[in-house]
Amino acid sequence: MLLFNNKKQYKNKSQEELIELARSNNLKALEELVKRNQSNVYASFYYLSGNCEDILDLTQEALLKMAKNIKNLKDPSKFKAWLNQIVTRLFYDYIRTKNKKLNTIPIDKKGETEEDKFNITEVPCKTCTPEQKTLNTELNCIIERSIQKLPDAFRLAIVLREFQGLSYEEIADITNTNVGTVKSRIARARNKLQTDLKQYIA
């Protein structure tokens, strides 16, 4: 009973409380922190990596780096951006080991106004009829394929924005670019995805 109560105690703590405890070498808090964030890290690599065999390895490596370096996080409120910085660095390393260049497209358009027109995360429906679920499964596959076809820099920006919910400023900091470049990449990525999904979301 005592063990159950201890587990429940950590499950009821806020993420910031868990971070503070983990920074003090509390392994139970660190374990709960890993559990809470592993699905998000996996989701990021799922969309970023085109090779399914690498997703689990990348996820484990990111979580291990998080656990080893949690003491270096000074501000618990910045945890999400900090963790995604780990994900991003591993993604860049992954690209280099695959002998790939970070694809991008020259940004020659200014004043994009479409940046909030299309939101990927609003497409799937969690509570719907069997017919709708079948359509959403197909739609998710199309979204995945469309994201995979994006240039690497655009794919990274859209994943950090849409799936991890980071601000433009946080993404700019993580990717060592400026906010205008981030906004343009995300806007153009959304436009491309919207074109691919037009017949499904009309």
Steps between C-alpha positions, in 0.01 A plus 500: 500500500786735584660443157167574328460821700854608406428449129172688530679779682730562203220469246314781675794739494530776244773479239689788659495319836631184334778695332612655829503156665680341204766771519557384859567140387150373577481198268125446548431856389733453202323176407161676505643787295623255236160325492316828448719614213594185312192500276562864393865430424404188306239698304759760402742242364212313337433799277861614467660168413411316183646177635275317747791288623673810636208653689531291817878545514469877457225516765704302751808711435304824547346380827838382624653840423206664678559285809877559502477876450190592701723661764612755241146631452488821701139599428240217523250711302735471199500118516299443182723719284810351666386144427418589141846648464635155587265347240610754239873441557449125469302558180787705352747228606273239344498691170879526504550128569271420209726713278217738430502874466237697685258567216340837472347721238612860450257729678409770254150584616438763762198586709342152514146539634397134503687402814193415709267392220567129527568305818602136461412407855135589445447251217467161679181435699525295819128438552328409178312226316678189361478650151657823620773307682585314180522831314715651776738202491542555127534874557770448761696288253469776239614762754801285590597452137454871427716601795770254395512663155574844647859633495676412827506855637131548424411163650687580820331840533147362445552213746631731771211742444202271438583191701711644781326837525815711516490872430663650191763655726582166663530329161724779371725457804512121466573506126736800509288701257293816528128518570419620147668195348315268739164659417567478128604134518193408703266698273639336188493156661135553597414612148660184359316277748175682435538433127564129565200473735261729313266225381480348849427815704281691257 
